[in-house]
Amino acid sequence: MRFLPADAASYKGLAALLIFVATYGVVGFGRLPWFRLDRTGAAFLGAVLMVASGALSLAEAYQAIDLDTLALLLGMMVVVASLRLAGGFQLIAAWAVRRARHPLLLLAAVVGVSGVFSAFLVNDTICLVLTPLVLDVVKRLGRRPVPYMLAIAMAANVGSVATITGNPQNMIIGSLSRIPYGVFTARLAPVAAIGLLATLVLITIIWREEFLVRAHLAAEPARARISPPLVRKTVLVTLGLIAAFFLGVPPAEAAMVAGGVLLLTRRLKAQRFYAEVNGALLLMFAGLFVVVAGLQHAVLDERLIARIAAWHLDQVAVLSLLTAALSNIVSNVPAVLVLRPFIAHLADPTRAWLAVAMASTLAGNFTIVGSVANLIVVQLAAAEGVHVGFWTYFAVGAPLTVLTLAAGIVLL
């Protein structure tokens, strides 16, 4: 707490707390009743009010924004955009159609592609790209689309556990914790592998009339516009990017360099890449950084933080379950930011951050609104006339979350 008169300190603390609760309320519910304010708008408004109330100065608000996280996310968006615009994902879909001669093989291909690509190229963007492609494939093959939609979303969440670049919350954790990319992956990739296998098994059992049958699939892949030179360039740059991550190059620096190299092309206008960048997501992150910093400056002094951190948060099971519950209340990125002040006071911050990364990501599979990846798949499917219901999702997502969280807690 800064040195302020008691009344001023109390006013700023109360204001910061109210702003924080209101902001996270809108982020949790998705919108503000009677207004058109969405999550991004709420985060931005909350940040502005933190400065206006005096909880933070403008300079402190600037310092609260983790530019490494935003730069990493921006660079990865450009990399994924290049792969999509070049037709790389359509090539993968065509490969799956030619080789998946049985529904179970097709499901395994969807789980594998969604999970592996999400581990390195951000799960939300992978869902955005894969959903329409998989829908086209399963419709032409005459299969039921819903279980394949579940596979995309759940495998994307599970697979993204494996690396710092798998999802936005892991990117934040990577920037805050400074855990090396290779160490992060070595600890959490086994959790992702077990989770992907569990995803395949659960969907197969629950939708056994779709997968445990005698059937032979045969269909020609859809014609696609592909730029082989751009595909080759993007694949080479992406492989170089992943190698740079494991060699210890700061992830934000590596991603920005890769994105910049991919923008240098004669085949596509730069505006095509810009249209793929989710500016609203970047703005939401910046706003949430400021909102949480305002609460920490005005309300959370060192003694209070240490007291809360002592609530057995050093135990992986306790911290994981708390993170999972919080993630399903306010979403995973805000949950990570809320827990940030308490992690540094724990005996083993590295293990604590890994537990938060694991639990905040796997918790996204619990319900249909548990992660942005789920909502992307559901909304894109609905636009094509495919309805994925809340309870349909929950029947697979809830047991999957319990199983994967248990596995993660044991492995950590």
N, C-alpha and C positions, 0 to 999 in steps of 0.2 A: 504494500500500500504506500502511495506517495505521501509526502509530508504536506497535509492540507488541514485547514481548520475542520473540526469534527463535523459541523453541519455540512460543509462543502463535500467532505469525503463521503458522508452518508448519502447525500443527494446523488452524487455521481455513482456510488455503488448501487443504489436502488434503481437509478435510470439504466445503468448497464445491465442489471439483472432483468429488468422488464423488457429491454430491447432484445436481449439474448433469448428469453423465453418466447417472445412474439415471433422473432425470426425463425427459430427452430420449430415453432408450431406450424408456420406456413410451409417450411421445408418438409416437415413430416407429413402434412396433409396434402401438399402439392399445390395448394392455391389458397387465397384469402377469400372467405365468403363475402359475397356482394361486391367484390372487386375483381378486376382482371389481373391481379398481381400473382405471378407464378413464383417458382422457387428462385429463379435467377433474380427477379425483381426484388424479392424479399431479402435476399442476401445483400444486394446492392443498397437497398434502403436501410437495412440494419447497419451496414458499415457507415453510411452517411450519418445516421443518428448517433452512432457511437462517437463520432467526431463532434457533431453539433452539441451533444450533451456534455462534452468535456471529459468523457471517459478516456479518450485518446486524443492526442494532438494529431494534426495532419501528418507531421513527420513520423510519428509513431505508427500511424496507420500505414504509411508507405513501407516502413520497416517490417510490419507484420506480414506483409504479402510475401510468400515464398516464391520468388521468381524462378527458382530451379524447377519446382513442380510445374508451373505454367509453361516454362520453356520445353520441358520434357513432353508434356501432353501435346503441345502445339507441334513439335517436331514429329511425334508419332502419328498425329492426324494427317500430316502431309505425306508420310511414308505409306500409310494405308490408302490414302486417296490416290496415290500414284499406282499402286497395285490394282486398285479397283478400276481406275480409268483406263489402264493398259489392257484390261480384260483378264488379268491373272486369276481372279476368283472364278470366272466363267470357265477357264481351262480346268480348274480343279473340279468344278461341277460336272463337266463333260467326262473327266476321268472317272468320277464316281459312277456315273450313269453306265459307262461301258463295262465296268468291272463288278458292280454290285448286282449279282444275279439272283439274290434272295433278299427279302425284306430285312432280315437280321443283319446281313452284310451291309445293306444300305444304312441301317441305323448305326452300326459300328463306324461306318465312314463319316456320318454326320457328327457323331460324338467326337471322333478323333480329330477331324478337321476343325470343328468349333473349339475344342479344348486346346489343341496344340497352337493354333493361330492366336487364340486369345491370350495364351501365355506370353507371347512376345509382342503382339500388335494391338493391345487394348480391347477388352471384351465388348464394350459397347459398340465400337465401330465394326467389329467382326459380325455381331448380330445384325447390324444395319445392312451389311453386305450379303451375308449368307441367307437371311430369311427369304427374300424374293427368289433367290436361285434354288433353294431347296424346295420351296413351294411349287415352282415350275416343274422340277424333277418329279416330285411325288404325284402331282396331278397327272402328268403325262404317263406315269407308270401305273396309275389307277389305284394308288394306295391312300390310306386315311392320313390326312396331313397333321392332325393334332399331336400324336406322339413324337413326330419328327420336329415339330415346333418346340415341344418340351425339351427335346434333346439339344437343340441349338442353345436355348437359354440356359439350361442347367449345366451343360458341358462348358459353356462360355464362362459362367461364374466359377465353376470348379477349376477349370484349366488356368484361369487367370490368377489363382492362388500362387502359382509356381514362381513367378518372377516379379521384380519391381515394376516392370512395364506392362503387367497383365491387366491392371485396372487403375482408375484414378486414386483410390485410397492407398494402394500399394506405392504409387508414385509419391504421394505425400509422405508416407512412412519412410520410404527410401531417402527422401531429401532431409527429413527431420532426424532420422536415426544414423545416417551415414553408414549403414550396413553395406558392405561390398556386394555387388550384384551376384557374384559367384557363391558367396556364403548364404545369401538370402535364398537363392535357387536350390542349393544343396540341402537346406533345411526344409523347404516347403514343397519342392517338386515331388517327393514321395507322397505327401498328402494329396496333391493334385492327381497323381497316378491312381491311387486307391479310390479317390472320388470319381474319376472318370469311369473306372471299372464298375463302381457301385451305381453310377448313373445308367450305364448300359444294362446292367442286370435288373435294376428296379423297373425301368421302363419296359423291358422285355417281359417281366413277370406280370406287371399290372395290365399291359396291353398284349397279353399272350395270343389273343385271337388274331392279332395283326402280324406277329413275328414268329410264333411257334406253329407254323403251318407249312404245308408243302406248296411252294409257289416258285415260279420262275419269272424273273423280271426281264423285260426286253423293251428297249426304247432307244431311239436315236437322240443324242443330245441336241439341244436347241442351237441354232446358228447364232454365233456371237461375233461381235466386232472386237477383234483382238489386234493389238500392235506388238508383234513379236520383239522388235528392238526395244520398246519401252518396257515390256515384260522382263527381258533379259537384264536391262539396266536396273530395274527396280529390285529384281531378285539379288543381283550382285551387291547393290547398295545395302539391302536389308541384311544379307549374310555378313557383310562387313560391319554393319551396325551391331548385330548380335555379338560378333567377335569382339568388337570394341567394348561392349558392356562387360564381357567376361575378363577382358584384359585390364580392367580397372579404369578405363576412361570414364569420367563423370557422365552419368546417363543423360543429363540435360544437354551437355556439350555435344555428345555423340549424336543424339537425336536431332539437334538443330543443324549440325553439319550435314547429316544425311538428308534432312528435308530440304536444305538449301541446294545440295547437289541435284536432287530430283526436280527441283523447280527449273533447273537449267536444261531446257529441252526445246527442240524446234517443232515437236509434234503436237503439243497442247498449249493453249493459252494459259497464262498463269492464273487467270480468273477461274478456270475450271478447278484448280487446286484450292483457291480461296473459298469457293462455294462449299467445299467439303469440310472446312474448318468450323467446328462448333464453338463459335464465339460466346454463345450464351453460357456454355459450360465453363469456359475460362473465366468469365465475369463472375459466375456464381462462386467459384473457388476463391477468387480474390476477395469477394465480399465476406465469405465465411471466415477466411483468415483474420480479417479485421474484426469481425464480430466476436470471435473467440478471444482475440488479444484484448479487446475492450473489457470483456468479463474478467480476464486474468489480471489486468492492470487495476481495475477498480474494485474487485470483490475478493479475489483469491490471493491472500498473502501467503508467505512461505509456510507459516505454521499450519494454516488450514489445509494447504496442499499436502503437506507431510502427514497430517492427521488422516486425511481421506486415503492417501496412498497406503497407509498402514492397515487398511481394511482387508488384509489377506490378498491384496492385488498382486503380490509376488507369486502367488500360486497360479499356475497356468490354467487350471480348471475354473477357478473363480473369475479370473480376468477374462477368459474366453467366453464364459456364460454371460458375464456382464456386458461384454462387447457385442455379443450376438443379440441380446435383448435390446440394447440401446440402438443397434443398427436397424432393428425392425420397428423401432419407434420413430426415429428421426432420419433414417437412411444411413448408409455406411460411411460416406465421406464426412458428414457432420459428426458422427459418432467418434471417428478417429480424432478429429480436431478437439472434441470435448475432452477426450482422454489424454491428450498431449501433455498438459501441465503435470499430470500425476506420474507419468512413466519415468521421468528423470529421477524421481526419488526412490525408485525401486532398486533392489540389490543387483538385479541382472536386467538392465534396460534392453539389451539386445534380444533376450528371450521374450521379454514382455512385448516388445514391438512385433516380433514374429507371431506371437499369440494373437495380438490385435489384428494383424494383417490376415491371418488365417480365419479368425472368427468373424470379422466384419465382412469378409468376402463370402464365406460359406453360408452365413446367415441370410444372404440374399436369395437363397433358394427356398426359404421357408414358405413364403407366400408369393403371389403373383406381383405384389407391389413391393417386394423386398429389394429389388435392384432396378436400376435404369435399363439394364440389359433385358430383363423380363418384359418390361413395358414396351421396349422397342419391338421385340418379337411379337407380342400380343397385338400391338397396334398395326404393325405391317400385315400380320395375318388377317386381322379384321378387315382391312382395306381390300383384301382379296376374297372376302366372304367366308373366312375360316374363323370360327369362334373358339377361343380357349377360355373356358370358364374358371372361376376362382377355385371351386372345389375340385375340378379336374386337375388343375395345377397342384393344389394342396395335397392330393392323394399321393403324388410322387415326391413333391418338394419337401414336405414335412419329414417323412422318414429319411429321405436323402440327407437333409440337414442334420438330423440327429446322428446318423451313422458317420457322416464325414467329420462333424465336430468331435465326436468321440475318438475317431482315428487321429485327428489332428492333435487333440489333447494328449493322447498316449505317445505319439511320435515326438512331441515337443517336451 
